[in-house]
Amino acid sequence: MSGAADRKLAVLAIGAHPDDVELGCGGTVAVLAAAGHRVGILHLTCGEAGTRGTAERRRREAEAAAEALGAAELLFLDCGDGSFRRGPAEEDALIEVLRRYRPEVVLAPTPSDRHPDHGRAHRLVGDACFYAGLAARSPAAAGGSDQAPPPYRPAAVHAYMQHDLFEPSFIVDVTAGWDAKQAALDAYESQIYQGGDDDGGEDGRDGEPKTKVASADFRAAVEGRARHFGLLIGATFAEPFLSRLPLAVPRGDLLLDLVPRGIR
């Protein structure tokens, strides 16, 4: 078994369903992993209430997607797809993950979105990240194992964009990770459009029910959004994030790193 130091993550990207992380911040995960940072992915459900595919198939797809992005850890919780729960039991499960892997940064679902699970997941993540730092809030105190990890609170929680728009606090250039992100999206064969004919009918080309995410327009919109936010910072592809707190610039010279690139 790996020691605590071996488990520590620089970043933990959390999604309500398998494919949320890959769609919202997969490029960022890929760039961080390629730079040598340990990045983990946590799916809060297995997508068991999805219109297409099964929970078992989505888990296999998530494993392939995590490998494509270079994630060091892939984790799952059971918060209830389609009826997302965020009570004390779900908080405790997420607190245990946060304390065990001790991420410096958490990437969370969007605060408010077309899919109710996304907003509920955002609130669960924010609450758990705070409670994880409270010594009195522990499985051991609630009758759990005395070997439970010690209190730990991530330094920052940032939300990635999903269906609905928000004004970004910062934008990450993911051009170098774009191919890895596309490979991760391709891994979700049951969920995301894979190319080929799109007849626009009730059923998709694979005979599964037609969904918005499985349409050619949605896949094109993923690229279009990344190109739009990339244009704002002088990159080819980029992903937007929302921060509740101001962003720190620890040294004055790092201010120069915030200058947009490309044509002025």
C-alpha positions in Angstrom: 0.0 0.0 0.0 1.2 3.5 -0.9 2.2 5.8 2.0 0.5 9.1 2.6 3.2 11.0 0.8 2.7 8.9 -2.2 -1.0 9.6 -2.4 -0.8 13.4 -2.1 -2.3 15.2 -5.1 -1.5 18.6 -6.5 -5.0 18.9 -8.0 -8.2 16.9 -7.6 -10.8 17.4 -10.3 -14.3 16.5 -9.2 -17.4 15.8 -11.3 -20.9 14.9 -10.6 -20.9 12.3 -13.4 -18.3 10.5 -15.5 -17.4 12.8 -18.5 -18.1 16.1 -16.5 -14.4 16.6 -15.6 -13.3 15.6 -19.1 -15.7 18.1 -20.8 -15.2 20.9 -18.3 -11.5 20.8 -17.4 -10.0 17.8 -19.2 -7.5 20.0 -21.0 -6.3 21.5 -17.7 -5.9 18.1 -16.2 -3.9 16.9 -19.2 -1.6 20.0 -19.1 -0.9 19.6 -15.4 -0.3 15.9 -15.6 2.1 16.4 -18.6 4.0 18.9 -16.5 4.6 16.2 -13.8 1.9 17.1 -11.3 -0.1 14.4 -9.6 -3.7 15.0 -10.6 -6.7 12.9 -9.5 -10.2 12.6 -10.9 -13.2 11.9 -8.6 -16.6 11.1 -10.0 -19.3 11.6 -7.4 -21.6 9.1 -9.2 -21.3 6.4 -11.8 -23.8 8.0 -14.1 -26.3 5.2 -13.3 -29.3 7.4 -14.2 -28.0 8.4 -17.6 -30.2 8.0 -20.7 -27.4 6.2 -22.6 -25.1 3.4 -21.4 -24.8 1.7 -18.1 -23.0 2.4 -14.9 -20.6 -0.4 -15.6 -19.8 0.8 -19.1 -19.4 4.4 -17.9 -16.9 3.3 -15.3 -14.8 1.5 -18.0 -15.0 4.6 -20.2 -13.9 6.8 -17.2 -10.9 4.5 -16.7 -9.9 4.9 -20.3 -10.5 8.7 -20.2 -8.4 9.1 -17.0 -5.5 7.2 -18.7 -5.7 9.4 -21.7 -5.5 12.6 -19.5 -2.6 11.2 -17.5 -4.5 11.2 -14.2 -2.6 9.6 -11.3 -5.8 8.6 -9.4 -9.3 7.7 -10.4 -12.0 7.6 -7.7 -15.7 7.1 -7.4 -18.3 8.0 -4.8 -22.0 7.2 -4.7 -24.0 10.4 -4.3 -26.9 9.4 -6.4 -27.1 10.2 -10.1 -30.3 12.1 -11.1 -31.2 12.6 -7.4 -27.9 14.0 -6.1 -27.5 13.7 -2.3 -25.3 16.1 -0.3 -26.1 15.2 3.3 -23.7 14.3 6.1 -22.9 10.8 4.8 -21.9 12.2 1.4 -19.9 15.0 3.1 -18.1 12.5 5.2 -17.2 10.3 2.2 -15.8 13.3 0.3 -14.0 14.6 3.5 -12.2 11.3 3.8 -11.0 11.5 0.2 -9.8 15.1 0.7 -7.9 14.2 3.8 -6.4 11.1 2.3 -5.2 12.7 -0.9 -4.6 16.2 0.4 -5.0 18.2 -2.9 -3.6 21.7 -3.0 -6.3 22.7 -5.5 -9.8 21.3 -6.1 -11.5 21.8 -9.4 -15.3 21.6 -8.8 -18.5 21.5 -10.8 -20.2 24.7 -11.8 -22.2 26.6 -9.2 -25.4 26.7 -11.2 -26.3 24.7 -14.3 -28.9 23.1 -16.6 -28.4 19.8 -14.9 -29.4 20.1 -11.2 -26.8 17.5 -10.1 -24.0 19.9 -11.1 -25.1 22.7 -8.8 -25.7 20.3 -6.0 -22.3 18.8 -6.5 -20.7 22.2 -6.4 -22.2 22.9 -3.0 -21.2 19.5 -1.7 -17.6 20.1 -2.8 -17.4 23.5 -1.3 -18.9 22.4 2.0 -16.7 19.3 2.3 -13.5 21.3 1.4 -14.2 23.5 4.4 -15.4 20.8 6.8 -12.4 18.7 6.0 -10.2 21.2 7.9 -12.2 20.9 11.1 -10.6 18.5 13.7 -14.0 17.8 15.3 -15.5 16.7 12.0 -14.0 13.3 11.7 -15.0 9.7 11.1 -13.2 8.7 14.3 -15.3 11.2 16.3 -18.4 9.7 14.7 -17.4 6.1 15.6 -15.2 5.4 12.7 -11.6 4.2 12.5 -8.9 5.7 14.7 -6.6 5.5 11.7 -8.7 8.1 9.8 -6.5 10.8 8.0 -5.9 14.0 10.0 -7.9 17.2 9.2 -6.9 18.9 5.9 -8.3 21.8 3.9 -7.4 22.5 0.2 -5.9 25.9 -0.4 -8.2 26.7 -3.3 -11.5 25.6 -4.9 -12.2 26.6 -8.5 -15.2 25.8 -10.6 -15.0 24.8 -14.2 -17.7 25.8 -16.8 -20.3 23.2 -17.9 -23.5 24.0 -19.8 -24.4 27.4 -18.5 -22.1 30.4 -18.8 -20.4 32.5 -16.1 -17.9 35.4 -16.1 -14.5 33.6 -15.7 -12.1 34.6 -12.9 -9.3 33.1 -15.0 -8.7 31.2 -18.2 -6.2 28.3 -18.7 -4.4 27.8 -22.0 -5.0 24.1 -22.7 -3.6 24.0 -26.3 -0.9 21.5 -25.3 -3.5 19.2 -23.7 -6.2 19.5 -26.4 -5.3 16.2 -28.1 -5.4 14.4 -24.8 -8.8 16.0 -24.0 -10.1 14.8 -27.3 -8.9 11.3 -26.6 -10.6 11.4 -23.2 -13.9 12.5 -24.8 -13.5 9.7 -27.4 -13.3 7.2 -24.6 -16.9 8.0 -23.7 -18.4 6.2 -26.6 -21.8 5.7 -24.9 -22.2 9.4 -24.1 -20.4 11.8 -26.5 -20.7 12.1 -30.2 -17.9 10.3 -31.9 -18.2 11.5 -35.5 -19.9 10.1 -38.6 -23.4 10.6 -39.8 -25.8 12.5 -37.4 -29.3 12.0 -38.7 -30.9 14.2 -36.0 -33.6 11.6 -35.4 -35.0 10.1 -32.2 -32.2 7.5 -32.1 -28.5 8.1 -32.6 -26.4 6.3 -35.2 -25.6 3.6 -32.6 -29.3 2.9 -31.8 -29.1 4.6 -28.4 -31.6 7.3 -27.5 -30.6 10.7 -28.9 -29.3 13.2 -26.3 -27.9 16.7 -26.4 -24.4 15.5 -25.3 -24.4 12.8 -28.0 -25.1 15.2 -30.8 -22.6 16.6 -33.4 -23.6 20.1 -32.4 -22.6 19.5 -28.8 -19.2 18.1 -29.8 -18.6 21.1 -32.1 -19.7 23.5 -29.3 -17.1 22.1 -26.9 -14.4 23.0 -29.4 -16.1 26.3 -30.2 -16.1 27.4 -26.6 -12.5 26.4 -26.1 -11.5 28.4 -29.2 -13.5 31.4 -27.9 -11.9 31.5 -24.5 -8.5 30.8 -26.2 -9.0 33.8 -28.4 -9.4 36.0 -25.3 -6.0 35.1 -24.0 -4.1 34.6 -27.2 -4.2 30.8 -27.2 -5.8 28.2 -29.6 -7.8 26.4 -26.9 -8.6 27.4 -23.3 -10.8 26.5 -20.4 -12.5 29.1 -18.1 -12.8 28.9 -14.3 -14.6 30.7 -11.5 -12.9 31.5 -8.2 -14.9 32.7 -5.1 -11.7 34.3 -3.7 -9.2 36.7 -5.3 -6.3 35.0 -7.0 -2.8 35.4 -5.4 0.2 36.6 -7.3 3.0 35.5 -4.9 5.8 37.4 -6.6 5.6 40.7 -8.5 7.5 39.3 -11.5 4.8 36.6 -12.0 2.5 39.4 -13.0 4.1 39.2 -16.4 2.9 35.6 -16.8 -0.7 36.9 -16.7 -0.3 38.9 -20.0 -2.3 37.5 -22.8 -0.3 36.0 -25.7 -0.8 36.1 -29.4 -1.7 39.0 -31.7 -2.6 42.2 -29.9 
